[in-house]
Amino acid sequence: MSADLRVHLKQHHLVAVIDAWVYGVQMTRLMCPFLFAAVLCGTLLASTAMALPLRLPLAEPAQECDYQTLAMIKKYTGEERAGGYYATAVHYFDETQREVYRVYVRDGLLVDDKGYPIDWKRAEYSDEHGAALMALYVMDGCGRIYLTYNHEVGIFQHSSFLAGDPVSSGGEALVIDGRLLLINNASGHYRPVPIFALQVIHRLKALGADLSVTTLDMVASPY
């Protein structure tokens, strides 16, 4: 393994995993001549190879917290309490809780925190027609993107992700099998004009997302 490759892997916290896997394979190959059956040798090799995780840890380029942000519309202040704006309390998430909704990019696809392609079919909440095709998304000032199909008026809003803090982008998105098909700036809580909404496109490109099939549907004055 070359020095350059080791440095690259160390940045992604994979050196220890790869080294352990390579060592296991080498030791198994050394043992094979002393085994009574080639079939058993092949089985040991296969078992050792399985020690390498099938889904490698997620990583992304270093982020710079220099995106312009937009504050939430004041009338929604206090919405995290029942009766504050809605009859119900809007969920507000802390830094740990919001990580469940973090978006990553792998091989050009948008994936969740477990590495699985984001898809509308995994939605739990739905509208009166039994579907929730459009997901809510926001991006913070550091370029961290959060998205979910599991939203409901008065319970889960754009403001939920960052607990009412400013966003650099926000709106709705249609993601199927990890491919971003459509994205807009429809957010009543933040009302981002296109100059803000397009920041998420800049970030997705930087992360390596495949936007070849993406349609932008930005309006000058959302809501």
C-alpha positions, 0 to 999 in steps of 0.5 A: 500500500503506497504512502499516498494511499495510506494518507488518503485512507487515514483521512477517512478513518479506514486504515485500521480496517483495511490493514486488519483485513489485508493481514487476515487475508495474507495469514489465511493464504499462508495457512492454506497449504497446510489445510487438507482441503482447498474448499476449506481454504476458500471458505476461510478466505471468504470469511476473512473478506467479510470482515471488511464492512460492506458499507464504508463510513460516510465522509464528505469534504471539509465544510466552510461555514460561510454560507449566507443565512436567513432567519425564521419568520418572526410569527413562528416564534414560540411554535415549539410550545403547544399553542405558541403558533399551532395548536400542537407543539412543533418538534425542535431537534438538538445537534444529536437528534438532527443527525438522523436527517443528515444528507450525505453523497455517495457515488453521486447519490443522496444517502441517509446517515446509514448510507442508504439511498434516500427515497420517498417510499420510506416516508412514514407520514403522508397527506390526505392522498396517502403520499408524501412525495415532496421532502422538506430540506434545509441547509445550515450556514456550514453546508450541512444538509438535512432532509426528511419525507416524514413531515406534518404541519404543526408537528414537523416543519422546516424549523424543526431541523435547526430548532428555529435557527437561521438556514442558508437554504430551505424548501422541498425536494423530490428524491427517488432512489437517491437521485434528486429529481426536483428541488424548490425554495418553498418554505413558509417558515423562512421564505428564501429567495433564489439567491439563498435557495441556490446555495444548496445546489452549490453545496451538493455539487461540491459534495459530488452529487449527480444533478444531471436529472435535477429540475430547479423550481425556484420562485422569486417570492415563496408564499 
